[in-house]
Amino acid sequence: QVQLVESGGGLVQPGGSLRLSCAASIKISSINAMGWYRQAPGKQRELVAAIAGGGTTNYADPVKGRFTISRDNAKNTVYLQMNSLKPEDTAVYYCNAYLYISGDYWGQGIQVTVSS
């Protein structure tokens, strides 16, 4: 079992920044891939950014150049730095961990609201 706890969400004005954190209950160096997903009201959950065990990153087109995913193995934490936020970034953001041997694990989700 892997437990994931997100933090750092909240309300921010358009153009502002937030940093989300996802703390894992196991060494993230043993996790094959971690990512951030989001789900807006009435929409399907979508991938925002992912980082593989080797460090390769992947971003959804709408966030490229604005969001950065990173990790701190010593703290077993993955981050999502979100800059130049737009109202369309408003959603519940979920942390995901994927292990080849046992599949997907999800955090409880955290609200991000971009509004003036």
N, C-alpha and C positions, 0 to 999 in steps of 0.2 A: 504494500500500500504506500502511496505517496500523497502526502497532504500539502496543499498549496494555499498560501494565504496572501491575498492581494492587499495593497494599501496605496494611498496617494491620490485617490480620485477626489472629485469635488466639482465645484462651480468655478468656471474661468471665463473671462471675456474673450471675444474673438481676437485672434492675434496673440493671445497669451500662451503660456507654457505650463505643463504639468509633467511630473515624473511618477510613473507607476512602478511599484515594486512587487515582486512575487517571491516570497520566501518558501523554500521547499523543505520538507521534513527529512530528506535524504541528500547525500552529496550530489550536487547537480552534475558533477563530472561523470557520474554513472548513468545519467539520463541521456538518451540518444538524441532527443530534440526537445526544445522548449519554444513556446510561442505565446503570442497574445492574439486573442480573437475578440470580436465585438459584435453586439447584437443591438440594433436600434429597434424601436417599437414598430411592429408590423413587418419586420424584415428578418431574413435568415441570418444565423450567425456566420460571420465571415472572418477569414484570416486577415490579420493586420500585419504581423511580422513574426518571423521565426528565426531561431538560431540553432544550428546543428551542433553535435558534439565536437566536431572539428573546428567550429567557429564560423562556418559559412552562414551568412544571413540572407534572408529573403523578405521582401516587402510587397504589400499590395500597392498597385499603381496609385491609388488616391493619397497615399501617405508618403510615397517616395520623396526624399529630400526634406521632409518635415519631421519624421519620426526616426528614432534610432533605438534598436534593441541591443542590449549588452548584458553581460553577466559578470558576477563576482564569485568565483568558485570558493574563495575563502569564507564568504558569507552565505553560500548556497542560495544566492538571490539573483534573479533576473530582473532587469529594468526595461522600461519603455519610456524613453524621453520623447515627449510630444511638444513640438514647437509650432508656431504659426497656426494655432488651432482654429478650426472653422466650426460653425454651427452644425454642419453635417457630420462632424466627428462625435457628436453627442450619441452616447450609447452606454450599455453596460459592457465593460471590458472584462474578459476572462483570461486567466492564465492557464496554459495547457502544458502538460508534460507527457512525452511519448516514450515508452520503453518497448523495445522489440519483444521482450518476453511476456509483457502483461498489458500492453495497450495504452490507452489514453487515460489521463487523470486531469481533473478540472478543479479550479478554485471556485469560490462561491460567487465571484463576480463583484465588480465595483463600478459605481456610477460615475460617468464623466459627462458633465453638462457644459456646453459652450454657448453662452448667451450673454447679451448685454442687458 
